[in-house]
Amino acid sequence: QTKEDMKVTYTIIGLIGSGGFGAVFKAQCQQDGRMVALKCEPLGCRHPMLKLEWSLIRRGRSSGSPYFTAYMDRGARKDRFMFISMQLVRSTVDQ
């Protein structure tokens, strides 16, 4: 079974921030308990950027640059939004 075949579930803890390109949430991975940043973008949005961002993060990480966060997962909720999960570097969500 590859990672692409697995169903990973996240629980939203709170909103970190939002803007013209979507929203970033603090979330917990239900499979391993890890806290992550979950970046979401509505499907069909006017200027989709998430696929480009995923590609840039992958390239940055593979180059060995310390300036890119670790990415974990990507996916979509049918007819709603796309997401990527990545290392939670700093959170502004109240504990």
N, C-alpha and C positions, 0 to 999 in steps of 0.2 A: 504494500500500500504506500503510495507516495503522499507527500504533504498536500498536494493538490486534491487528492481524493478524500482527505479527512475533513470532517465538519468541526471547526473550531468555534466555540461559543464565547462571547464576551458579555459581561455585565457592565453597563454604564454606571460609573460612580458620580460623575459630574462633568459639567462643561468647563473646559480650559479656556477656549476662545472661539470666536467665529468671525467670519468676514465674507467678502465677495466670492471666495473660492470654496466655501463650505465651513465645516466646524471641526474642532478637535476636542475630543473627550478623554477624560481619564477613565480607564476601563480595567476590568480584571478578567484575565483569561481563565475560563472555568476548567480547562484541562490541567493546568499546572499552578494556578493561583497567582501568576505573575501580573504585576501592574504594568499597563502599557498606555501609550498614547494612541488613540484610535481616530484617524483623520477620515472624515466622511465628506462625500460630494454627491449631490443629487444626480440621479441618472437623467440624462437629457438636458443638463444645464448648458447655458449659453456658451461658456468658455471652459470646457473640461480640461483640468490640469493634473488630475491624480495619476493618470497613466504616465505622463511625462515625469512627474515627481518620483514615482516608483522607479522608473528607469534611471533617473539621476542618482537616487540614493544607492541603487545597486552598483552603478559604475563607481561612485565615490567610495563605497565600502570596499569594492574589489581592488581599488587602486591603493588601498592601505591608508587613506587619508583619515586622520582622527577627527575631522570636522563633520562627519556624517554619522547620524544615529544608526543604530542597528535596526534593521527591519525584521519583522517576524512573519507577517502574513498579509494577504490581500484577498479581496472577495467582493461580493455584492449581495444585496438583498433584492430579490426579483422585483422589478418595477419601482424601486424606491431609491437606493443609493449604492455607490461603490465605496469601499473603504480600504485603507492600509493600516496595519498595526505596526508600531515601532517602539523602540526603547523610550520609556518615560524619563526624560532628562530632568525636567523641573516642572512642578505642578503648581498652579495657582488655585486649585480647588481646595476649599476649606476642609480640614480633616475632621 
